[in-house]
Amino acid sequence: MTRLQVLIVDDEDLARLRLRSLLADCTLPGAEVVGEAGSAAEALHQLSFLTVDLVLLDIQMPGLDGLQLAERLRALARRPMVVFVTAHAGHALQAFEIDAADYLTKPVRRARLQEALLRVAQRLGAAVATPSPAAASTPAEQPVLVVSDRGRVQRVPVADILYLKAELKYVTLRTATHAYVLDDSLSDLEQRLGDAVLRVHRNALVARSAVRKLERRAPSAGDGGCAPGEGDAEGWAVQVDPTQEWLAVSRRQLAQVRELLASDGL
């Protein structure tokens, strides 16, 4: 069984000692601590001669902080995976944007650390013994959108997204089973999701895979999505599958919606 080679980076001696102790109890996969560093500069020096699969990295440190160090690591020829271990939950969005494998908040639980190690091993393609098929199938293996839902960081599989709708100061992200209230802007979400979504209105994006049909509809209070309004394409709306909600289509976007449906043979 492959053992992950781990470098612990934290400016607190007790924090490094605790992580070393927790790692000693992890078995699926196992982990071997090959080095410790109390600063970013020391970590970079050790990485110049150590073979490291994973860096367990604190964020608040003197000199370069953990986020800045993680950016430096991306330029290495043999880039290690990074799991942040911090007392501050507020940096999670930044952490995932630089492709962190996981984000753990102190005090770290062994089971949560074990889960992070398994995720790292799977992303590295390492041979590890997995306790069950369910444990082998992790959200990290499919595209996800990292969002802040009422201040709580969430990883939402892109395949689960049905639509995103801007309302007042917030954006609602809808899946078949849940509605998230996001702090992100609709334009930023559109850029991050790329071709997975289609803008149908100035205040709405729809997953291309969720568009079921396009119809001319009168405004209805019973519709769960956007009722057609000023600037809309003469009451045109798309139906979203599987919730059957209707979202208004603007005149500007009508041609693109028709093109999408035609390409899908609908």
Secondary structure, DSSP 8 states (H G I E B T S, - for coil): --EEEEEEE-S-HHHHHHHHHHHHT-BTTEEEEEEEESSHHHHHHHHTT---SEEEE-SS-SSS-HHHHHHHHTTSSS--EEEEEES-GGGHHHHHHTT-SEEEESS--HHHHHHHHHHHHHHHT-----S-HHHH--GGGS-EEEEEETTEEEEEEGGG--EEEEETTEEEEE-SS-EEEESS-HHHHHHHHGGGEEEEETTEEEEGGGEEEEEE----TT-SS----TTEEEEEEEEETTTTEEEEEEGGGHHHHHHHHHHTT-
